Amino acid sequence: MTDKGKIKELNQRIDEVLYYEWGPIGVSDEPCARAEYSSYTMTILKYVLKEDLNQIANQLSKIETGSMGLSTDKERNLTVAQRLLDYKHAVEEGLK
């Protein structure tokens, strides 16, 4: 994917998925906490563009354990990783 508009849209979708669906610290009802997840979108975007499900899930796990000090939920991370890849394909195809 090289279209800057599509990359921007994909980045926005990643931000939303991380905040509303992944959310390991459970703050999706706190608007002030949005930046906590937004800070990870560019890192996750790199792996989504590579389309490697396991790399995405592993990166989510690293964020949980390394940055947040939490235990990881590998099953949830794989589910979220698949959702992100689904969004990537939807953006590529021009689906909203």
ROSE-4610 file (N, C-alpha, C; in Angstrom, 1 decimal, always signed):
// ROSE-4610
residu = [M/M/M/T/T/T/D/D/D/K/K/K/G/G/G/K/K/K/I/I/I/K/K/K/E/E/E/L/L/L/N/N/N/Q/Q/Q/R/R/R/I/I/I/D/D/D/E/E/E/V/V/V/L/L/L/Y/Y/Y/Y/Y/Y/E/E/E/W/W/W/G/G/G/P/P/P/I/I/I/G/G/G/V/V/V/S/S/S/D/D/D/E/E/E/P/P/P/C/C/C/A/A/A/R/R/R/A/A/A/E/E/E/Y/Y/Y/S/S/S/S/S/S/Y/Y/Y/T/T/T/M/M/M/T/T/T/I/I/I/L/L/L/K/K/K/Y/Y/Y/V/V/V/L/L/L/K/K/K/E/E/E/D/D/D/L/L/L/N/N/N/Q/Q/Q/I/I/I/A/A/A/N/N/N/Q/Q/Q/L/L/L/S/S/S/K/K/K/I/I/I/E/E/E/T/T/T/G/G/G/S/S/S/M/M/M/G/G/G/L/L/L/S/S/S/T/T/T/D/D/D/K/K/K/E/E/E/R/R/R/N/N/N/L/L/L/T/T/T/V/V/V/A/A/A/Q/Q/Q/R/R/R/L/L/L/L/L/L/D/D/D/Y/Y/Y/K/K/K/H/H/H/A/A/A/V/V/V/E/E/E/E/E/E/G/G/G/L/L/L/K/K/K]
num = [1/1/1/2/2/2/3/3/3/4/4/4/5/5/5/6/6/6/7/7/7/8/8/8/9/9/9/10/10/10/11/11/11/12/12/12/13/13/13/14/14/14/15/15/15/16/16/16/17/17/17/18/18/18/19/19/19/20/20/20/21/21/21/22/22/22/23/23/23/24/24/24/25/25/25/26/26/26/27/27/27/28/28/28/29/29/29/30/30/30/31/31/31/32/32/32/33/33/33/34/34/34/35/35/35/36/36/36/37/37/37/38/38/38/39/39/39/40/40/40/41/41/41/42/42/42/43/43/43/44/44/44/45/45/45/46/46/46/47/47/47/48/48/48/49/49/49/50/50/50/51/51/51/52/52/52/53/53/53/54/54/54/55/55/55/56/56/56/57/57/57/58/58/58/59/59/59/60/60/60/61/61/61/62/62/62/63/63/63/64/64/64/65/65/65/66/66/66/67/67/67/68/68/68/69/69/69/70/70/70/71/71/71/72/72/72/73/73/73/74/74/74/75/75/75/76/76/76/77/77/77/78/78/78/79/79/79/80/80/80/81/81/81/82/82/82/83/83/83/84/84/84/85/85/85/86/86/86/87/87/87/88/88/88/89/89/89/90/90/90/91/91/91/92/92/92/93/93/93/94/94/94/95/95/95/96/96/96]
x = [+0.9/+0.0/+0.9/+0.7/+1.6/+0.7/-0.6/-1.5/-1.5/-1.1/-1.0/-2.3/-3.4/-4.7/-5.2/-4.9/-5.3/-4.5/-3.2/-2.4/-2.9/-3.3/-3.9/-5.2/-6.0/-7.3/-7.0/-6.0/-5.7/-5.1/-4.3/-3.8/-4.9/-5.9/-7.1/-7.8/-8.0/-8.7/-7.9/-6.6/-5.8/-6.0/-6.0/-6.2/-7.5/-8.5/-9.8/-9.9/-9.3/-9.3/-8.5/-7.4/-6.6/-7.4/-8.0/-8.7/-10.0/-10.8/-12.2/-12.2/-11.4/-11.4/-10.3/-9.1/-8.0/-7.9/-7.7/-7.8/-7.5/-6.3/-6.0/-6.0/-5.9/-6.1/-7.5/-8.4/-9.8/-10.2/-9.7/-10.0/-10.8/-11.4/-12.1/-13.3/-13.7/-14.7/-14.2/-12.9/-12.2/-11.6/-12.2/-11.7/-10.2/-9.9/-8.6/-7.5/-7.9/-6.9/-6.6/-7.3/-7.1/-5.7/-4.9/-3.5/-2.7/-3.1/-2.4/-2.3/-3.3/-3.3/-2.9/-3.1/-2.7/-1.2/-0.5/+1.0/+1.5/+0.7/+1.2/+0.8/+0.0/-0.6/+0.5/+1.5/+2.5/+3.3/+3.6/+4.4/+3.5/+2.3/+1.4/+1.2/+1.1/+0.9/+2.0/+3.2/+4.4/+4.1/+3.6/+3.4/+2.1/+1.1/-0.1/+0.3/+1.1/+1.5/+2.3/+3.0/+3.7/+2.8/+1.6/+0.6/+1.0/+1.7/+2.1/+1.3/+0.4/-0.5/+0.2/+1.2/+1.9/+2.8/+3.4/+4.2/+3.3/+2.1/+1.2/+0.8/+0.4/+0.0/+1.1/+2.3/+3.5/+3.8/+3.7/+3.9/+2.9/+1.6/+0.6/+1.0/+1.5/+1.9/+3.1/+4.0/+5.2/+4.7/+3.8/+3.2/+2.6/+1.8/+1.1/+2.1/+3.1/+4.0/+5.1/+5.7/+6.8/+6.4/+5.4/+5.0/+3.9/+3.0/+1.9/+2.1/+3.1/+3.3/+2.2/+1.5/+0.4/+0.8/+0.0/+0.2/-0.5/-0.1/-0.6/-1.8/-2.7/-3.8/-3.5/-2.8/-2.4/-3.6/-4.7/-5.8/-6.5/-6.7/-7.2/-6.3/-5.0/-4.1/-4.1/-4.3/-4.5/-5.8/-6.8/-8.1/-8.0/-7.4/-7.2/-6.3/-5.3/-4.4/-5.1/-6.0/-6.8/-7.7/-8.3/-9.2/-8.5/-7.2/-6.4/-6.1/-5.8/-5.5/-6.8/-7.9/-9.2/-9.4/-9.2/-9.3/-8.4/-7.1/-6.2/-6.7/-7.2/-7.8/-9.0/-9.8/-11.0/-10.6/-9.6/-9.1/-8.5/-7.7/-7.1/-8.2/-9.3/-10.3/-11.3/-11.1/-11.9/-13.2/-13.3/-14.5/-14.5/-15.7/-15.8/-16.4]
y = [-1.2/+0.0/+1.2/+2.1/+3.3/+4.6/+4.5/+5.6/+6.3/+7.5/+8.2/+8.3/+8.5/+8.7/+7.3/+6.2/+4.9/+4.6/+4.9/+4.7/+5.5/+6.7/+7.6/+6.9/+6.5/+5.8/+4.5/+3.7/+2.5/+2.8/+3.8/+4.3/+4.7/+5.4/+5.7/+4.5/+3.6/+2.3/+1.6/+1.5/+0.9/+1.5/+2.8/+3.6/+3.3/+3.2/+2.9/+1.4/+0.5/-0.9/-1.0/-0.4/-0.5/+0.1/+1.2/+1.9/+1.2/+0.8/+0.3/-1.2/-2.0/-3.4/-4.1/-3.6/-4.3/-3.9/-2.6/-2.0/-2.7/-3.3/-4.1/-3.4/-2.1/-1.4/-0.9/-1.1/-0.9/+0.6/+1.5/+2.9/+3.5/+2.6/+3.1/+4.0/+4.1/+5.0/+6.4/+6.5/+7.8/+8.5/+9.5/+10.3/+10.8/+11.1/+11.6/+10.6/+9.3/+8.2/+7.8/+8.4/+8.1/+8.0/+9.0/+9.1/+7.8/+7.2/+6.0/+4.9/+4.8/+3.8/+4.4/+5.7/+6.3/+6.3/+6.3/+6.3/+5.0/+3.9/+2.6/+2.4/+3.3/+3.0/+2.9/+3.8/+3.8/+2.5/+2.0/+0.7/-0.4/-0.5/-1.5/-1.4/-0.2/+0.0/-0.7/-0.6/-1.2/-2.7/-3.4/-4.8/-5.2/-4.3/-4.5/-4.4/-3.5/-3.3/-4.5/-5.2/-6.4/-7.7/-7.5/-8.6/-9.8/-9.7/-10.8/-10.9/-11.8/-11.9/-12.1/-13.0/-13.3/-12.1/-11.4/-10.2/-9.2/-9.0/-8.0/-8.4/-9.7/-10.2/-10.1/-10.5/-10.4/-9.0/-8.0/-6.6/-6.2/-6.6/-6.2/-6.8/-8.0/-8.6/-7.9/-7.5/-6.7/-5.4/-4.7/-3.5/-3.8/-4.8/-5.1/-5.4/-6.2/-6.6/-5.5/-5.0/-4.0/-2.6/-2.1/-0.7/-0.5/-1.5/-1.4/-2.2/-3.1/-3.9/-4.9/-5.4/-6.3/-7.7/-8.7/-10.0/-9.9/-10.8/-10.7/-11.7/-11.4/-12.2/-12.6/-13.7/-14.1/-14.3/-14.9/-15.2/-13.9/-12.9/-11.6/-10.9/-11.0/-10.3/-10.9/-12.2/-12.8/-12.4/-12.3/-11.8/-10.4/-9.6/-8.1/-8.0/-8.8/-8.8/-9.2/-10.2/-10.5/-9.4/-8.8/-7.7/-6.5/-6.3/-5.2/-5.6/-6.8/-7.3/-7.2/-7.5/-7.4/-5.9/-5.0/-3.6/-3.1/-3.7/-3.3/-3.7/-4.9/-5.3/-4.5/-4.1/-3.3/-1.9/-1.4/+0.0/-0.1/-1.2/-1.4/-1.5/-2.1/-2.3/-1.1/-0.1/+1.1/+0.9/-0.1/-0.3/+0.6/+1.0/+1.9/+1.1]
z = [+0.0/+0.0/+0.0/-1.0/-1.1/-1.1/-1.3/-1.3/+0.1/+0.2/+1.5/+2.1/+1.3/+1.9/+2.5/+1.8/+2.3/+3.6/+3.6/+4.8/+6.0/+5.7/+6.8/+7.3/+6.4/+6.8/+7.6/+7.1/+7.9/+9.2/+9.3/+10.6/+11.6/+11.1/+11.9/+12.4/+11.5/+11.9/+12.9/+12.8/+13.8/+15.1/+15.1/+16.4/+17.0/+16.2/+16.8/+17.3/+16.6/+17.1/+18.4/+18.4/+19.7/+20.8/+20.6/+21.7/+22.1/+21.1/+21.4/+21.6/+20.9/+20.9/+21.7/+21.5/+22.1/+23.6/+23.9/+25.2/+26.4/+26.6/+27.7/+29.1/+29.1/+30.4/+30.7/+29.7/+29.9/+30.1/+29.3/+29.5/+28.3/+27.5/+26.3/+26.6/+27.8/+28.2/+28.7/+28.7/+29.1/+27.9/+27.4/+26.3/+26.5/+27.7/+28.0/+27.8/+27.8/+27.8/+26.3/+25.4/+24.0/+23.5/+24.0/+23.6/+24.0/+25.1/+25.5/+24.4/+23.6/+22.5/+21.2/+21.0/+19.8/+19.6/+20.7/+20.7/+20.1/+20.0/+19.4/+18.0/+17.4/+16.1/+15.0/+15.0/+14.0/+14.0/+15.2/+15.4/+14.8/+15.2/+14.7/+13.2/+12.7/+11.2/+10.4/+10.9/+10.1/+10.0/+11.0/+11.0/+10.2/+10.2/+9.4/+7.9/+7.6/+6.2/+5.7/+6.6/+6.2/+6.1/+6.7/+6.7/+7.4/+8.5/+9.3/+10.6/+10.6/+11.7/+13.0/+13.0/+14.2/+14.7/+13.8/+14.2/+14.8/+14.3/+14.9/+16.3/+16.4/+17.8/+18.7/+18.3/+19.2/+19.6/+18.7/+19.0/+20.1/+19.9/+20.9/+22.3/+22.3/+23.5/+24.1/+23.3/+23.8/+24.4/+23.8/+24.4/+25.7/+25.8/+27.1/+28.2/+27.9/+29.0/+29.2/+28.1/+28.3/+28.6/+27.9/+28.1/+29.2/+29.4/+30.3/+31.6/+31.6/+32.8/+33.1/+32.0/+32.2/+31.7/+32.1/+31.4/+30.1/+29.2/+27.8/+27.6/+26.7/+26.3/+24.8/+24.6/+23.2/+22.3/+22.8/+22.0/+21.5/+22.5/+22.1/+21.1/+21.3/+20.4/+19.0/+18.9/+17.6/+16.9/+17.7/+17.2/+16.7/+17.5/+17.1/+15.9/+15.8/+14.7/+13.4/+13.5/+12.3/+11.9/+12.9/+12.6/+11.9/+12.3/+11.7/+10.2/+10.0/+8.6/+7.8/+8.3/+7.6/+7.2/+8.1/+7.8/+6.8/+6.8/+5.8/+4.4/+4.3/+3.0/+2.6/+3.5/+3.2/+2.7/+3.4/+2.9/+1.5/+1.3/+0.0/-1.1/-0.8/-1.8/-1.8/-1.0/-1.0/-0.3/+0.6/+1.3/+2.6/+3.0/+4.2/+5.3]
